[in-house]
Amino acid sequence: MLFLFFLIQKNTTASQDNYINIFKETLSGYNIMYDSLKSFKSGAICIPHKIDKVFTKYAVGFSFNVYKKKNAEQIALEGCEKMKKKLISYDCKCEIIL
């Protein structure tokens, strides 16, 4: 079981439409292609309560190659929550996006 989480360093206007792109771009910066990962994968991002504001950091979590999709989602959310507690100063909620 493998799970990783990263801090997204993007200066992008946040919206529901671009969270998946922000997530995937960040992983590709670490040479991780989310779409190429094995099945039972999941991705989470901490979505700010003020979605009309620009943020430079987003907490994320992901997992892959886990026995069940439900478990993958739980691991991704846990990674996101850990990053949120340590590094995010604004109000946000970790949600599964992939």
N, C-alpha and C positions, 0 to 999 in steps of 0.2 A: 504494500500500500504506500503510495507516494502522494504527498501533497506539498504544495509550495504556495507561498504568498509573497506578493511584491507591493511596493508602494509606487503608484503611478505618478510620474512627474510630468504632467501635461498642463499647459496653459490653454485650456479649451473651454468654451462655454458648454456647460453641462446640460444635457437634455436626455430624455429617454432614448431618443434615436441614435445618439452617438456613444452610449455607454459600452456597447458591444465592441465598437471600433476602438475606443480608448483601451479597453481590456486586452483585445487581441494585439494592438500595436505595442503595448507594454511588454507582453510576453514575447513578441517577436524581437524586441530589443535585447532579450536574454537568449535569443536563438531557440525559442520554444514556439512552435507553430501549433496553436490550440486545435485547429481543424485536423491536424495529422495525429493527434494523440489517440491512444486506444479507447475503446468504448467504455461506457459507464463513467463518463467524465462530467464535470460540472464546473461552472464559473460563477463567482459572486463579486459584486462591487458595492461599496458603501455609497448609496445615493443620498446626496444632500437634501435636507428639507427645503432649502432655498435653491430650487433648480435654475433660477434665472441669474444666479451669481456665478462668477468665474472663480474656480479654485485651481490651485497648482498641484494639489495632492489628492489622490483617491486611494483608499484602502481596497485591496482585492484579495481574493483567495481562490484557489482552484485545486482540483484533484482529478486523477484519471486512473484507469486500470483498477478500479475498485469493483468488488463483487456485485454490488447492486447500485443502481442509479440513485436511490434514496440515500445510501451511505455516502456516495460521492457528493451529493448536495450538502449533506450535513458537514462533511469535512471542509468543503469550500466555504461554507458560512462560518465555521469555527476559525478558519484562517483569516477571513475578512474581519471578524470580531476582534481577534488578537491585534491585527494591524490598527484597527480603529482605536482601540484602547491605548496603544502605545504612541501613535503618531498623528492622529487626526484631532484638530482642535475645534472643528465645527460640528454641528448636529447632522448626523446622517444615519441611515438605516441600511444594514447589509441585506442585500436581496440577491436571489439567484437570477442571473441573466442568461445563462447558457446551461 
